[in-house]
Amino acid sequence: MDKYDEIIEKYRMIYDHHTHTTYSHGIGTIEDNVKVAVHKGLESIAITDHGPGHLGFGIKKSEIPNMKRDIALVKEKYLNIEVLLGVEANTLRVAPYIDAPKEDRNELGYDLVLAGYHFGIKKAGMIENWLYSHIGKGRHNKESVGLSRTRLLVKNTDMIVNAIYENEKAGNHIEILTHPGDKGPFDLEEISRVCEKTKTLMEINGKHPHLTVEEIKLVAKFDVSFVISSDAHAPKWVGVFEPQLKRALEAGLDIERIVNIAKK
Protein backbone atom coordinates (compact mmCIF):
# COMPACT_ATOMS: atom_id res chain seq x y z
CA MET A 1 0.00 0.00 0.00
CA ASP A 2 1.44 3.37 -0.99
CA LYS A 3 0.69 6.83 0.40
CA TYR A 4 -2.13 7.40 -2.07
CA ASP A 5 -3.90 4.17 -1.13
CA GLU A 6 -3.85 5.20 2.52
CA ILE A 7 -5.53 8.50 1.63
CA ILE A 8 -8.06 6.90 -0.72
CA GLU A 9 -9.20 4.47 1.98
CA LYS A 10 -10.51 7.43 3.96
CA TYR A 11 -12.88 8.56 1.21
CA ARG A 12 -16.08 7.40 -0.42
CA MET A 13 -17.97 8.18 -3.60
CA ILE A 14 -21.25 10.05 -3.07
CA TYR A 15 -22.73 9.58 -6.52
CA ASP A 16 -21.91 8.09 -9.91
CA HIS A 17 -23.66 10.00 -12.67
CA HIS A 18 -22.06 8.34 -15.69
CA THR A 19 -23.16 4.72 -16.18
CA HIS A 20 -24.36 2.70 -19.17
CA THR A 21 -26.82 -0.15 -19.64
CA THR A 22 -28.15 -2.48 -22.32
CA TYR A 23 -30.14 0.44 -23.68
CA SER A 24 -26.91 1.52 -25.41
CA HIS A 25 -23.87 -0.75 -25.22
CA GLY A 26 -23.59 -1.60 -21.57
CA ILE A 27 -24.02 -5.23 -20.55
CA GLY A 28 -26.20 -4.75 -17.46
CA THR A 29 -29.77 -3.64 -16.89
CA ILE A 30 -30.76 -0.50 -15.04
CA GLU A 31 -31.54 -2.58 -11.97
CA ASP A 32 -28.16 -4.33 -12.21
CA ASN A 33 -26.43 -0.95 -12.01
CA VAL A 34 -28.63 0.26 -9.18
CA LYS A 35 -28.06 -2.89 -7.10
CA VAL A 36 -24.29 -2.38 -7.26
CA ALA A 37 -24.70 1.32 -6.41
CA VAL A 38 -26.80 0.43 -3.37
CA HIS A 39 -24.29 -2.21 -2.27
CA LYS A 40 -21.49 0.37 -2.47
CA GLY A 41 -23.44 2.91 -0.47
CA LEU A 42 -23.93 5.53 -3.18
CA GLU A 43 -26.54 8.18 -2.55
CA SER A 44 -27.35 8.70 -6.21
CA ILE A 45 -26.82 7.05 -9.59
CA ALA A 46 -27.64 8.29 -13.09
CA ILE A 47 -28.31 6.11 -16.12
CA THR A 48 -26.65 8.03 -18.94
CA ASP A 49 -26.66 5.94 -22.07
CA HIS A 50 -25.22 7.29 -25.31
CA GLY A 51 -27.14 9.92 -27.26
CA PRO A 52 -29.20 8.83 -30.28
CA GLY A 53 -26.73 10.27 -32.80
CA HIS A 54 -24.21 7.49 -32.30
CA LEU A 55 -24.26 5.21 -35.33
CA GLY A 56 -23.28 2.10 -33.39
CA PHE A 57 -24.90 2.21 -29.99
CA GLY A 58 -26.96 5.34 -29.47
CA ILE A 59 -30.19 5.03 -27.53
CA LYS A 60 -33.46 4.87 -29.44
CA LYS A 61 -35.81 7.66 -28.44
CA SER A 62 -38.65 5.15 -28.62
CA GLU A 63 -37.00 3.26 -25.75
CA ILE A 64 -37.07 6.21 -23.34
CA PRO A 65 -40.54 5.28 -21.96
CA ASN A 66 -39.16 1.81 -21.20
CA MET A 67 -36.16 3.33 -19.44
CA LYS A 68 -38.50 5.51 -17.38
CA ARG A 69 -40.58 2.45 -16.52
CA ASP A 70 -37.49 0.56 -15.39
CA ILE A 71 -36.35 3.49 -13.27
CA ALA A 72 -39.79 3.85 -11.67
CA LEU A 73 -39.71 0.16 -10.73
CA VAL A 74 -36.26 0.31 -9.15
CA LYS A 75 -37.22 3.45 -7.23
CA GLU A 76 -40.04 1.49 -5.62
CA LYS A 77 -37.68 -1.38 -4.80
CA TYR A 78 -34.60 0.55 -3.64
CA LEU A 79 -35.74 3.39 -1.42
CA ASN A 80 -32.41 4.69 -0.14
CA ILE A 81 -30.88 5.82 -3.42
CA GLU A 82 -31.73 8.49 -5.99
CA VAL A 83 -32.00 7.11 -9.52
CA LEU A 84 -31.84 9.62 -12.37
CA LEU A 85 -32.44 9.37 -16.09
CA GLY A 86 -29.79 11.18 -18.10
CA VAL A 87 -27.99 10.94 -21.40
CA GLU A 88 -24.37 11.14 -22.46
CA ALA A 89 -24.88 13.34 -25.49
CA ASN A 90 -22.48 13.29 -28.41
CA THR A 91 -20.90 16.59 -29.41
CA LEU A 92 -21.34 17.87 -32.98
CA ARG A 93 -19.67 20.48 -35.16
CA VAL A 94 -23.03 21.91 -36.22
CA ALA A 95 -25.93 23.40 -34.25
CA PRO A 96 -27.32 22.44 -31.76
CA TYR A 97 -23.81 21.00 -31.13
CA ILE A 98 -25.06 17.97 -29.18
CA ASP A 99 -27.55 15.24 -30.09
CA ALA A 100 -29.64 15.89 -26.95
CA PRO A 101 -30.83 19.49 -27.42
CA LYS A 102 -33.23 21.39 -25.17
CA GLU A 103 -36.23 20.17 -27.16
CA ASP A 104 -35.32 16.54 -26.49
CA ARG A 105 -34.67 17.25 -22.84
CA ASN A 106 -38.15 18.73 -22.50
CA GLU A 107 -39.86 16.04 -24.56
CA LEU A 108 -38.04 13.00 -23.18
CA GLY A 109 -37.64 14.19 -19.60
CA TYR A 110 -33.94 13.85 -18.96
CA ASP A 111 -32.96 14.75 -15.41
CA LEU A 112 -29.45 15.69 -16.52
CA VAL A 113 -27.33 15.94 -19.65
CA LEU A 114 -23.70 14.93 -19.98
CA ALA A 115 -21.75 15.48 -23.17
CA GLY A 116 -18.51 14.30 -24.68
CA TYR A 117 -16.80 13.58 -27.97
CA HIS A 118 -17.11 10.08 -29.45
CA PHE A 119 -16.28 8.34 -32.69
CA GLY A 120 -19.28 7.08 -34.66
CA ILE A 121 -21.00 10.47 -34.93
CA LYS A 122 -21.80 12.22 -38.19
CA LYS A 123 -20.86 15.90 -38.50
CA ALA A 124 -18.28 15.60 -35.75
CA GLY A 125 -15.02 14.95 -37.59
CA MET A 126 -15.37 11.21 -37.10
CA ILE A 127 -13.00 10.04 -39.84
CA GLU A 128 -10.36 12.72 -39.20
CA ASN A 129 -10.27 12.09 -35.48
CA TRP A 130 -10.26 8.32 -35.83
CA LEU A 131 -7.35 8.46 -38.26
CA TYR A 132 -5.51 10.97 -36.08
CA SER A 133 -5.90 8.74 -33.03
CA HIS A 134 -4.92 5.51 -34.79
CA ILE A 135 -2.21 6.46 -37.28
CA GLY A 136 1.25 6.60 -35.75
CA LYS A 137 4.65 7.55 -37.05
CA GLY A 138 6.37 6.02 -40.05
CA ARG A 139 5.27 5.58 -43.64
CA HIS A 140 1.60 6.13 -42.81
CA ASN A 141 1.93 9.15 -40.57
CA LYS A 142 -0.64 11.81 -39.80
CA GLU A 143 0.74 14.44 -42.14
CA SER A 144 0.97 11.99 -45.04
CA VAL A 145 -2.82 11.58 -45.01
CA GLY A 146 -3.50 15.29 -44.66
CA LEU A 147 -4.15 15.42 -40.93
CA SER A 148 -3.05 18.77 -39.55
CA ARG A 149 -3.03 18.71 -35.76
CA THR A 150 -3.51 22.47 -35.60
CA ARG A 151 -6.54 22.48 -37.88
CA LEU A 152 -8.11 19.49 -36.13
CA LEU A 153 -7.46 20.97 -32.69
CA VAL A 154 -9.25 24.19 -33.65
CA LYS A 155 -12.26 22.33 -35.05
CA ASN A 156 -12.48 19.98 -32.07
CA THR A 157 -12.12 22.76 -29.54
CA ASP A 158 -14.73 24.92 -31.26
CA MET A 159 -17.09 21.93 -31.22
CA ILE A 160 -16.78 21.49 -27.45
CA VAL A 161 -16.92 25.21 -26.68
CA ASN A 162 -20.03 25.66 -28.84
CA ALA A 163 -21.67 22.59 -27.31
CA ILE A 164 -21.27 24.00 -23.80
CA TYR A 165 -21.95 27.68 -24.51
CA GLU A 166 -24.83 27.37 -26.95
CA ASN A 167 -26.68 24.79 -24.89
CA GLU A 168 -26.15 26.85 -21.74
CA LYS A 169 -27.73 29.83 -23.50
CA ALA A 170 -30.63 27.62 -24.60
CA GLY A 171 -31.29 26.51 -21.02
CA ASN A 172 -29.84 23.06 -21.64
CA HIS A 173 -27.04 23.01 -19.06
CA ILE A 174 -24.44 20.30 -19.58
CA GLU A 175 -23.64 19.03 -16.10
CA ILE A 176 -20.52 17.04 -16.97
CA LEU A 177 -18.06 17.23 -19.85
CA THR A 178 -17.11 13.58 -20.19
CA HIS A 179 -13.52 12.38 -20.68
CA PRO A 180 -12.21 15.78 -21.89
CA GLY A 181 -9.31 15.42 -24.31
CA ASP A 182 -10.19 11.92 -25.45
CA LYS A 183 -10.15 10.72 -29.08
CA GLY A 184 -8.41 13.68 -30.70
CA PRO A 185 -6.48 16.92 -30.09
CA PHE A 186 -8.28 19.51 -27.95
CA ASP A 187 -7.25 22.81 -26.38
CA LEU A 188 -8.04 22.02 -22.75
CA GLU A 189 -7.16 25.54 -21.61
CA GLU A 190 -9.86 27.05 -23.83
CA ILE A 191 -12.30 24.32 -22.83
CA SER A 192 -11.54 24.89 -19.15
CA ARG A 193 -12.37 28.58 -19.53
CA VAL A 194 -15.84 27.81 -20.84
CA CYS A 195 -16.43 25.17 -18.15
CA GLU A 196 -15.39 27.75 -15.57
CA LYS A 197 -17.97 30.23 -16.86
CA THR A 198 -20.83 27.71 -17.16
CA LYS A 199 -20.02 25.66 -14.03
CA THR A 200 -19.73 22.53 -16.14
CA LEU A 201 -17.91 19.77 -14.27
CA MET A 202 -14.71 18.35 -15.75
CA GLU A 203 -14.67 14.59 -15.54
CA ILE A 204 -11.92 12.26 -14.39
CA ASN A 205 -13.11 9.15 -16.18
CA GLY A 206 -12.70 5.54 -15.10
CA LYS A 207 -12.93 3.88 -18.52
CA HIS A 208 -10.76 6.35 -20.43
CA PRO A 209 -7.38 7.80 -19.37
CA HIS A 210 -8.67 11.37 -19.57
CA LEU A 211 -8.33 13.53 -17.74
CA THR A 212 -4.73 12.35 -17.41
CA VAL A 213 -2.48 13.40 -14.53
CA GLU A 214 -0.91 16.13 -16.66
CA GLU A 215 -4.30 17.28 -17.93
CA ILE A 216 -5.63 17.53 -14.37
CA LYS A 217 -2.66 19.76 -13.50
CA LEU A 218 -3.48 21.99 -16.47
CA VAL A 219 -7.22 22.19 -15.86
CA ALA A 220 -6.72 22.80 -12.12
CA LYS A 221 -5.26 26.22 -12.95
CA PHE A 222 -8.81 27.33 -13.73
CA ASP A 223 -11.72 27.81 -11.36
CA VAL A 224 -13.46 24.59 -12.33
CA SER A 225 -14.81 21.72 -10.28
CA PHE A 226 -14.11 18.08 -11.01
CA VAL A 227 -16.24 14.97 -10.87
CA ILE A 228 -15.15 11.34 -10.82
CA SER A 229 -17.22 8.93 -12.92
CA SER A 230 -16.99 5.21 -13.44
CA ASP A 231 -18.33 5.35 -17.02
CA ALA A 232 -19.40 1.81 -16.17
CA HIS A 233 -20.32 -0.36 -19.13
CA ALA A 234 -20.70 -3.36 -16.82
CA PRO A 235 -22.41 -3.31 -13.42
CA LYS A 236 -19.25 -4.35 -11.56
CA TRP A 237 -17.65 -1.00 -12.44
CA VAL A 238 -20.44 1.14 -11.01
CA GLY A 239 -19.14 3.23 -8.13
CA VAL A 240 -15.48 2.51 -8.83
CA PHE A 241 -13.56 5.68 -8.08
CA GLU A 242 -10.24 4.68 -6.55
CA PRO A 243 -8.01 4.70 -9.69
CA GLN A 244 -9.40 8.08 -10.75
CA LEU A 245 -8.88 9.55 -7.29
CA LYS A 246 -5.31 8.27 -7.31
CA ARG A 247 -4.78 10.06 -10.63
CA ALA A 248 -6.09 13.27 -9.05
CA LEU A 249 -3.83 12.89 -6.03
CA GLU A 250 -0.82 12.28 -8.26
CA ALA A 251 -1.66 15.56 -10.00
CA GLY A 252 -1.73 17.35 -6.66
CA LEU A 253 -5.43 18.18 -6.90
CA ASP A 254 -7.20 19.25 -3.72
CA ILE A 255 -9.84 16.56 -3.08
CA GLU A 256 -12.26 19.31 -2.03
CA ARG A 257 -12.49 20.27 -5.70
CA ILE A 258 -14.01 16.88 -6.57
CA VAL A 259 -17.72 17.33 -5.98
CA ASN A 260 -18.74 13.68 -5.50
CA ILE A 261 -15.98 12.47 -3.17
CA ALA A 262 -16.23 12.87 0.60
CA LYS A 263 -14.61 11.58 3.75
CA LYS A 264 -16.13 8.43 5.23
Secondary structure, DSSP 4 states (H G I P E B T S, - for coil): --HHHHHHTTEEE-EEEEE--TTTT-SS-HHHHHHHHHHTT-SEEEEEEEPTTBTTTPPPGGGHHHHHHHHHHHHHH-TTSEEEEEEEEEB-SSTTSBSS-HHHHHHHT-SEEEEE--SSBTTTTHHHHHHHHH--SSSS-TGGGT--HHHHHHHHHHHHHHHHHHHHHTT----EE-STTTTS---HHHHHHHHHHHTPEEEEESSS-PSPHHHHHHHTTSS--EEEE--BSSGGGTT--HHHHHHHHHTT--GGGBTTEEE-
